[in-house]
Amino acid sequence: MNVKGFLFEDDQGREFVLMCEQPFGRLGRTFSLRGWQRRRLVPLQYTERELRKIVGGVLVTLNELFRSLPRLLEHIHGVAADNASSATPLLRKTAVLKKVSREYAREAGSEV
């Protein structure tokens, strides 16, 4: 299964897409953030400060999503929270994502 991207909407009604792409001829994946209007991608044209705030918001939202996934998996599979499960690696990734999102939020001037 591949993740093609995530669609976000901020509190001002602007929509953004975080896309996961495999660079041509290289291993691994890259992520890019684009605007989204009427089902098409558009370039983001904001100031550096606005872009930091948008990226910080995206990271906070992804952090919330990844934090909820282990609970969702536990609920689906009936696994107790204290047992080791397939969700354990997600918990480690969440801690790293949380740290990065805090750094972006500080730069953008908001609290996480």
C-alpha positions in Angstrom: 0.0 0.0 0.0 1.3 3.5 -0.9 0.4 6.8 0.7 0.0 9.3 -2.1 -0.6 12.3 0.1 -2.7 14.0 2.8 -5.2 16.8 2.2 -5.3 19.5 4.8 -7.6 22.5 5.4 -6.6 25.3 7.7 -8.9 27.5 9.8 -9.1 30.0 6.9 -10.4 27.4 4.5 -7.2 27.1 2.5 -6.4 23.5 1.4 -3.0 22.0 1.1 -1.7 18.6 -0.1 1.3 16.9 1.4 2.5 14.6 -1.3 4.8 11.6 -0.9 6.8 11.1 -4.1 9.7 8.8 -5.1 12.4 10.9 -6.8 13.3 9.7 -10.3 16.2 7.3 -10.2 16.7 7.4 -6.4 15.6 5.2 -3.5 13.5 6.6 -0.7 10.8 9.2 -0.8 10.4 12.9 -0.6 7.6 15.0 0.6 6.3 18.2 -1.0 3.6 20.6 0.1 1.3 22.2 -2.6 -1.8 24.2 -2.6 -5.1 22.6 -3.6 -7.9 24.4 -5.4 -10.8 22.8 -7.2 -9.2 19.4 -7.3 -5.9 20.6 -8.8 -2.5 21.4 -7.4 -1.3 25.0 -7.3 2.0 26.5 -6.2 2.1 28.0 -2.7 2.7 31.7 -2.8 3.1 32.9 0.8 5.7 34.7 2.8 8.4 32.7 4.6 6.6 33.3 7.9 3.2 32.1 6.5 4.8 29.0 5.1 6.5 28.1 8.4 3.1 28.5 10.1 1.4 26.3 7.5 4.1 23.6 7.7 3.9 23.8 11.5 0.1 23.2 11.3 0.6 20.3 9.0 3.1 18.7 11.4 0.8 19.2 14.4 -2.0 17.6 12.5 0.1 14.6 11.3 1.3 14.2 14.9 -2.3 14.0 16.1 -3.0 11.4 13.4 0.0 9.2 14.3 -0.8 9.5 18.0 -4.3 8.2 17.3 -3.2 5.3 15.1 -1.9 3.0 17.9 -5.1 3.4 19.8 -7.1 2.7 16.6 -5.0 -0.4 15.9 -5.4 -1.6 19.5 -9.2 -1.1 19.2 -9.3 -3.0 15.9 -7.1 -5.9 17.0 -8.2 -6.0 20.7 -4.6 -5.5 21.8 -4.0 -4.0 25.3 -2.0 -0.8 25.5 0.8 -2.4 27.6 1.4 -5.4 25.3 3.9 -5.2 22.5 2.2 -4.9 19.1 2.7 -4.0 15.5 1.9 -0.4 16.6 5.1 -0.1 18.6 7.2 1.4 15.8 4.5 4.0 15.3 4.9 5.1 18.9 8.6 5.8 18.3 7.9 7.7 15.1 5.4 9.8 16.9 8.0 11.0 19.4 10.3 12.2 16.6 7.4 13.9 14.8 6.3 15.6 18.0 9.8 17.0 18.5 10.0 18.3 14.9 6.5 19.8 15.1 7.4 21.7 18.3 10.4 23.2 16.6 8.3 24.4 13.6 5.6 25.7 15.9 8.2 27.7 17.9 9.6 29.2 14.6 6.0 30.1 13.5 5.3 31.7 16.9 2.6 29.3 18.1 2.5 26.7 20.9 2.0 22.9 20.3 
